Amino acid sequence: MNFECARCGYCCTFRVILTTEEINNIKKLNITDFFEKDQENNNIIKRKENGDCLFLERKNNKTLCKIYSSRPKPCRDYPPYPQNKPCREFNPLVRAYLYRIKINKK
């Protein structure tokens, strides 16, 4: 797979379910109060008011993950299937996110 992250931050708007091991790894970074329960009682990473992951930092049209070396598996595994194109080409929801256009969902 030749996927290259463009650091747009789209993937950092997804709900990320945390395992106990992932919670403990993040706690080792001396970070507290970073997860909450969802409607299904899963532990998920908290989000900022704008929908971004709590650990996403945006600067100069680029993004930075504050816990990159300890990020959860869903974050490490993005995109979840082999891909040779940038997000904005293979995922129409990325275009909607980046360009704030409406996509008709079927």
N, CA, C and O atoms as a DFTB+ gen file, in Angstrom:
424 C
 N C O
     1  1       0.850      -1.176       0.000
     2  2       0.000       0.000       0.000
     3  2       0.893       1.235       0.000
     4  3       1.844       1.316       0.777
     5  1       0.594       2.181      -0.856
     6  2       1.373       3.410      -0.975
     7  2       0.636       4.621      -0.434
     8  3       0.913       5.749      -0.843
     9  1      -0.290       4.407       0.470
    10  2      -1.073       5.510       1.002
    11  2      -0.173       6.496       1.743
    12  3       0.654       6.106       2.567
    13  1      -0.351       7.776       1.436
    14  2       0.368       8.822       2.151
    15  2      -0.627       9.761       2.794
    16  3      -1.515      10.286       2.122
    17  1      -0.490       9.972       4.065
    18  2      -1.383      10.856       4.806
    19  2      -1.125      12.303       4.398
    20  3       0.018      12.760       4.362
    21  1      -2.208      13.011       4.093
    22  2      -2.094      14.427       3.738
    23  2      -2.259      15.329       4.965
    24  3      -2.192      16.554       4.864
    25  1      -2.474      14.699       6.122
    26  2      -2.629      15.416       7.393
    27  2      -3.786      16.407       7.364
    28  3      -3.687      17.515       7.891
    29  1      -4.890      15.986       6.734
    30  2      -6.068      16.859       6.661
    31  2      -6.883      16.817       7.959
    32  3      -7.600      17.769       8.268
    33  1      -6.780      15.733       8.710
    34  2      -7.500      15.620       9.977
    35  2      -8.851      14.941       9.879
    36  3      -9.520      14.759      10.896
    37  1      -9.268      14.562       8.682
    38  2     -10.582      13.930       8.527
    39  2     -10.706      12.672       9.385
    40  3     -11.711      12.494      10.074
    41  1      -9.708      11.804       9.353
    42  2      -9.792      10.557      10.111
    43  2      -9.843      10.829      11.619
    44  3     -10.276       9.969      12.386
    45  1      -9.415      11.987      12.038
    46  2      -9.419      12.355      13.456
    47  2     -10.768      12.909      13.915
    48  3     -10.882      13.475      15.002
    49  1     -11.783      12.739      13.073
    50  2     -13.136      13.121      13.469
    51  2     -13.993      11.877      13.724
    52  3     -15.157      11.994      14.108
    53  1     -13.418      10.682      13.509
    54  2     -14.154       9.437      13.732
    55  2     -14.248       9.118      15.220
    56  3     -13.400       9.535      16.009
    57  1     -15.277       8.382      15.590
    58  2     -15.396       7.875      16.961
    59  2     -14.407       6.727      17.103
    60  3     -14.443       5.777      16.321
    61  1     -13.523       6.807      18.092
    62  2     -12.506       5.784      18.303
    63  2     -12.781       5.067      19.618
    64  3     -12.733       5.660      20.695
    65  1     -13.073       3.771      19.498
    66  2     -13.293       2.942      20.675
    67  2     -11.936       2.477      21.192
    68  3     -11.093       2.009      20.426
    69  1     -11.739       2.613      22.498
    70  2     -10.469       2.274      23.129
    71  2     -10.549       0.951      23.875
    72  3     -11.549       0.649      24.527
    73  1      -9.487       0.170      23.772
    74  2      -9.363      -1.031      24.591
    75  2      -8.761      -0.623      25.935
    76  3      -8.240       0.483      26.084
    77  1      -8.837      -1.509      26.889
    78  2      -8.229      -1.239      28.201
    79  2      -6.730      -1.022      28.050
    80  3      -6.159      -0.149      28.702
    81  1      -6.100      -1.803      27.203
    82  2      -4.657      -1.664      26.977
    83  2      -4.328      -0.289      26.385
    84  3      -3.348       0.339      26.786
    85  1      -5.135       0.175      25.442
    86  2      -4.899       1.491      24.838
    87  2      -5.086       2.610      25.867
    88  3      -4.330       3.582      25.881
    89  1      -6.084       2.470      26.715
    90  2      -6.290       3.458      27.782
    91  2      -5.074       3.497      28.691
    92  3      -4.593       4.575      29.041
    93  1      -4.579       2.341      29.073
    94  2      -3.415       2.280      29.959
    95  2      -2.167       2.853      29.294
    96  3      -1.364       3.514      29.952
    97  1      -1.997       2.606      27.990
    98  2      -0.839       3.160      27.270
    99  2      -0.894       4.689      27.233
   100  3       0.135       5.348      27.382
   101  1      -2.064       5.244      27.039
   102  2      -2.205       6.708      27.010
   103  2      -2.001       7.277      28.418
   104  3      -1.403       8.341      28.580
   105  1      -2.491       6.575      29.418
   106  2      -2.285       7.034      30.803
   107  2      -0.807       7.081      31.165
   108  3      -0.395       7.903      31.984
   109  1      -0.005       6.206      30.563
   110  2       1.444       6.209      30.813
   111  2       2.092       7.507      30.337
   112  3       3.210       7.828      30.740
   113  1       1.401       8.246      29.490
   114  2       1.898       9.540      29.018
   115  2       1.515      10.672      29.972
   116  3       1.675      11.850      29.654
   117  1       1.006      10.292      31.145
   118  2       0.548      11.246      32.156
   119  2      -0.622      12.082      31.655
   120  3      -0.727      13.270      31.961
   121  1      -1.498      11.449      30.880
   122  2      -2.697      12.102      30.374
   123  2      -3.899      11.496      31.087
   124  3      -4.029      10.275      31.177
   125  1      -4.765      12.351      31.586
   126  2      -5.970      11.877      32.258
   127  2      -7.185      12.557      31.624
   128  3      -7.045      13.530      30.883
   129  1      -8.349      12.048      31.916
   130  2      -9.610      12.634      31.453
   131  2      -9.662      12.784      29.934
   132  3      -9.945      13.866      29.420
   133  1      -9.389      11.702      29.227
   134  2      -9.364      11.739      27.769
   135  2     -10.391      10.809      27.129
   136  3     -10.526      10.792      25.905
   137  1     -11.107      10.046      27.930
   138  2     -12.109       9.159      27.340
   139  2     -13.406       9.246      28.113
   140  3     -13.451       9.710      29.253
   141  1     -14.473       8.780      27.453
   142  2     -15.808       8.776      28.041
   143  2     -16.563       7.565      27.515
   144  3     -16.074       6.870      26.625
   145  1     -17.725       7.311      28.045
   146  2     -18.574       6.205      27.591
   147  2     -19.523       6.701      26.508
   148  3     -20.043       7.814      26.587
   149  1     -19.746       5.861      25.489
   150  2     -20.749       6.191      24.476
   151  2     -22.066       5.505      24.832
   152  3     -22.192       4.924      25.910
   153  1     -23.041       5.570      23.936
   154  2     -24.362       4.999      24.202
   155  2     -24.327       3.481      24.377
   156  3     -25.192       2.912      25.043
   157  1     -23.329       2.824      23.779
   158  2     -23.207       1.367      23.905
   159  2     -22.270       0.959      25.034
   160  3     -21.912      -0.213      25.147
   161  1     -21.867       1.920      25.874
   162  2     -20.986       1.691      27.014
   163  2     -19.538       1.387      26.609
   164  3     -18.787       0.800      27.388
   165  1     -19.148       1.785      25.396
   166  2     -17.754       1.667      24.965
   167  2     -16.965       2.856      25.489
   168  3     -17.508       3.950      25.640
   169  1     -15.695       2.644      25.763
   170  2     -14.797       3.745      26.091
   171  2     -14.340       4.371      24.782
   172  3     -13.755       3.691      23.939
   173  1     -14.602       5.655      24.606
   174  2     -14.202       6.353      23.387
   175  2     -13.395       7.605      23.737
   176  3     -13.544       8.182      24.815
   177  1     -12.544       8.003      22.804
   178  2     -11.777       9.234      22.990
   179  2     -12.734      10.421      22.956
   180  3     -13.612      10.498      22.097
   181  1     -12.558      11.328      23.884
   182  2     -13.365      12.554      23.894
   183  2     -13.045      13.384      22.665
   184  3     -11.974      13.271      22.069
   185  1     -14.004      14.218      22.308
   186  2     -13.839      15.110      21.163
   187  2     -13.951      16.557      21.605
   188  3     -14.557      16.882      22.626
   189  1     -13.351      17.401      20.808
   190  2     -13.470      18.836      21.022
   191  2     -14.831      19.291      20.507
   192  3     -15.539      18.518      19.861
   193  1     -15.197      20.518      20.781
   194  2     -16.492      21.061      20.328
   195  2     -16.672      20.977      18.818
   196  3     -17.795      20.804      18.346
   197  1     -15.596      21.096      18.055
   198  2     -15.689      21.059      16.591
   199  2     -15.729      19.634      16.030
   200  3     -15.789      19.455      14.814
   201  1     -15.698      18.629      16.891
   202  2     -15.760      17.232      16.456
   203  2     -14.411      16.564      16.320
   204  3     -14.350      15.351      16.119
   205  1     -13.326      17.314      16.422
   206  2     -11.988      16.737      16.341
   207  2     -11.679      15.883      17.566
   208  3     -12.215      16.101      18.652
   209  1     -10.807      14.915      17.361
   210  2     -10.272      14.124      18.463
   211  2      -9.601      15.070      19.465
   212  3      -9.006      16.078      19.081
   213  1      -9.705      14.739      20.716
   214  2      -9.093      15.533      21.782
   215  2      -7.588      15.712      21.561
   216  3      -7.018      16.722      21.973
   217  1      -6.949      14.743      20.916
   218  2      -5.494      14.763      20.743
   219  2      -5.038      15.405      19.430
   220  3      -3.838      15.472      19.161
   221  1      -5.971      15.869      18.622
   222  2      -5.605      16.479      17.342
   223  2      -5.275      17.949      17.537
   224  3      -6.030      18.697      18.158
   225  1      -4.148      18.340      17.000
   226  2      -3.747      19.748      17.033
   227  2      -3.644      20.232      15.587
   228  3      -2.973      19.606      14.765
   229  1      -4.303      21.335      15.283
   230  2      -4.270      21.915      13.937
   231  2      -3.396      23.164      13.947
   232  3      -3.590      24.072      14.755
   233  1      -2.429      23.188      13.028
   234  2      -1.545      24.349      12.891
   235  2      -1.190      24.532      11.424
   236  3      -0.764      23.583      10.766
   237  1      -1.361      25.731      10.911
   238  2      -0.947      26.073       9.548
   239  2      -1.466      25.072       8.510
   240  3      -0.708      24.599       7.663
   241  1      -2.748      24.757       8.581
   242  2      -3.398      23.840       7.634
   243  2      -2.837      22.424       7.666
   244  3      -3.045      21.666       6.719
   245  1      -2.142      22.054       8.714
   246  2      -1.656      20.687       8.911
   247  2      -2.097      20.230      10.286
   248  3      -2.497      21.035      11.128
   249  1      -2.020      18.937      10.500
   250  2      -2.444      18.394      11.784
   251  2      -1.309      17.637      12.454
   252  3      -0.345      17.216      11.813
   253  1      -1.453      17.481      13.744
   254  2      -0.476      16.759      14.546
   255  2      -1.232      15.986      15.612
   256  3      -2.109      16.534      16.281
   257  1      -0.897      14.726      15.769
   258  2      -1.478      13.913      16.838
   259  2      -0.573      14.011      18.058
   260  3       0.615      13.697      17.986
   261  1      -1.133      14.444      19.166
   262  2      -0.355      14.631      20.386
   263  2       0.089      13.315      21.015
   264  3       0.991      13.302      21.853
   265  1      -0.540      12.203      20.615
   266  2      -0.165      10.892      21.166
   267  2       0.230       9.928      20.047
   268  3       0.002       8.724      20.158
   269  1       0.811      10.443      18.992
   270  2       1.072       9.653      17.788
   271  2       1.735       8.309      18.089
   272  3       1.303       7.286      17.558
   273  1       2.760       8.287      18.915
   274  2       3.474       7.028      19.194
   275  2       2.639       6.047      20.008
   276  3       2.949       4.856      20.043
   277  1       1.589       6.527      20.661
   278  2       0.713       5.660      21.462
   279  2      -0.722       5.662      20.948
   280  3      -1.641       5.287      21.676
   281  1      -0.919       6.077      19.710
   282  2      -2.285       6.178      19.181
   283  2      -2.943       4.794      19.109
   284  3      -2.266       3.784      18.924
   285  1      -4.268       4.766      19.259
   286  2      -5.010       3.499      19.240
   287  2      -4.950       2.802      17.880
   288  3      -4.626       3.421      16.866
   289  1      -5.260       1.531      17.877
   290  2      -5.200       0.712      16.665
   291  2      -6.034       1.267      15.511
   292  3      -5.541       1.286      14.383
   293  1      -7.287       1.725      15.736
   294  2      -8.035       2.270      14.593
   295  2      -7.311       3.440      13.924
   296  3      -7.415       3.622      12.711
   297  1      -6.594       4.215      14.694
   298  2      -5.843       5.343      14.143
   299  2      -4.614       4.855      13.371
   300  3      -4.302       5.370      12.298
   301  1      -3.928       3.869      13.920
   302  2      -2.749       3.307      13.249
   303  2      -3.128       2.615      11.949
   304  3      -2.355       2.623      10.991
   305  1      -4.319       2.013      11.910
   306  2      -4.747       1.205      10.763
   307  2      -5.480       1.979       9.677
   308  3      -5.969       1.366       8.728
   309  1      -5.575       3.302       9.780
   310  2      -6.286       4.070       8.757
   311  2      -5.401       4.270       7.541
   312  3      -4.223       4.589       7.699
   313  1      -5.921       4.095       6.334
   314  2      -7.262       3.613       6.001
   315  2      -7.381       2.116       6.274
   316  3      -6.384       1.395       6.223
   317  1      -8.580       1.653       6.561
   318  2      -8.768       0.264       7.004
   319  2      -8.670      -0.784       5.899
   320  3      -8.861      -1.972       6.160
   321  1      -8.378      -0.366       4.681
   322  2      -8.217      -1.308       3.574
   323  2      -7.128      -0.757       2.650
   324  3      -6.878       0.448       2.644
   325  1      -6.480      -1.624       1.871
   326  2      -5.389      -1.164       1.003
   327  2      -5.834      -0.024       0.093
   328  3      -6.909      -0.072      -0.505
   329  1      -4.994       0.992       0.000
   330  2      -5.373       2.169      -0.752
   331  2      -4.125       2.834      -1.318
   332  3      -3.145       3.023      -0.597
   333  1      -4.148       3.187      -2.581
   334  2      -3.018       3.859      -3.208
   335  2      -3.320       5.308      -3.554
   336  3      -2.492       5.984      -4.166
   337  1      -4.494       5.793      -3.170
   338  2      -4.887       7.167      -3.463
   339  2      -4.978       7.966      -2.167
   340  3      -5.125       7.385      -1.092
   341  1      -4.892       9.277      -2.256
   342  2      -5.121      10.102      -1.062
   343  2      -6.583       9.992      -0.615
   344  3      -7.452       9.669      -1.424
   345  1      -6.853      10.253       0.643
   346  2      -8.215      10.189       1.198
   347  2      -9.222      10.898       0.320
   348  3     -10.278      10.345       0.011
   349  1      -8.907      12.118      -0.084
   350  2      -9.881      12.927      -0.800
   351  2     -10.276      12.315      -2.138
   352  3     -11.302      12.685      -2.708
   353  1      -9.468      11.377      -2.646
   354  2      -9.818      10.713      -3.904
   355  2     -10.610       9.430      -3.681
   356  3     -11.515       9.124      -4.457
   357  1     -10.283       8.673      -2.635
   358  2     -10.971       7.394      -2.464
   359  2     -12.193       7.486      -1.563
   360  3     -13.005       6.561      -1.559
   361  1     -12.356       8.527      -0.824
   362  2     -13.461       8.617       0.108
   363  2     -14.243       9.911      -0.132
   364  3     -13.756      10.992       0.199
   365  1     -15.457       9.816      -0.707
   366  2     -16.221      11.041      -0.991
   367  2     -16.572      11.839       0.264
   368  3     -16.783      13.049       0.181
   369  1     -16.638      11.186       1.419
   370  2     -16.920      11.925       2.655
   371  2     -15.752      12.826       3.035
   372  3     -15.940      13.837       3.712
   373  1     -14.549      12.463       2.602
   374  2     -13.401      13.335       2.857
   375  2     -13.558      14.616       2.051
   376  3     -13.303      15.709       2.556
   377  1     -13.980      14.480       0.793
   378  2     -14.212      15.683      -0.017
   379  2     -15.253      16.570       0.660
   380  3     -15.093      17.789       0.722
   381  1     -16.307      15.961       1.161
   382  2     -17.355      16.744       1.828
   383  2     -16.778      17.452       3.049
   384  3     -17.083      18.619       3.294
   385  1     -15.957      16.755       3.805
   386  2     -15.346      17.333       4.998
   387  2     -14.393      18.476       4.623
   388  3     -14.442      19.556       5.212
   389  1     -13.545      18.226       3.655
   390  2     -12.537      19.221       3.291
   391  2     -13.124      20.427       2.581
   392  3     -12.690      21.558       2.800
   393  1     -14.100      20.188       1.740
   394  2     -14.633      21.268       0.918
   395  2     -16.017      21.725       1.368
   396  3     -16.627      22.590       0.741
   397  1     -16.505      21.139       2.457
   398  2     -17.785      21.515       3.064
   399  2     -18.926      21.469       2.046
   400  3     -19.751      22.380       1.970
   401  1     -18.950      20.379       1.261
   402  2     -20.048      20.180       0.312
   403  2     -20.949      19.079       0.825
   404  3     -20.535      18.270       1.655
   405  1     -22.159      19.043       0.346
   406  2     -23.096      18.010       0.783
   407  2     -22.997      16.810      -0.141
   408  3     -22.943      16.948      -1.363
   409  1     -22.974      15.634       0.463
   410  2     -22.957      14.383      -0.271
   411  2     -24.303      13.707      -0.054
   412  3     -24.754      13.579       1.084
   413  1     -24.944      13.276      -1.121
   414  2     -26.209      12.549      -0.992
   415  2     -25.920      11.132      -0.545
   416  3     -25.273      10.370      -1.263
   417  1     -26.399      10.771       0.643
   418  2     -26.218       9.425       1.157
   419  2     -27.419       8.597       0.782
   420  3     -28.556       9.052       0.909
   421  1     -27.181       7.380       0.319
   422  2     -28.275       6.500      -0.063
   423  2     -28.548       5.496       1.019
   424  3     -29.442       4.663       0.876
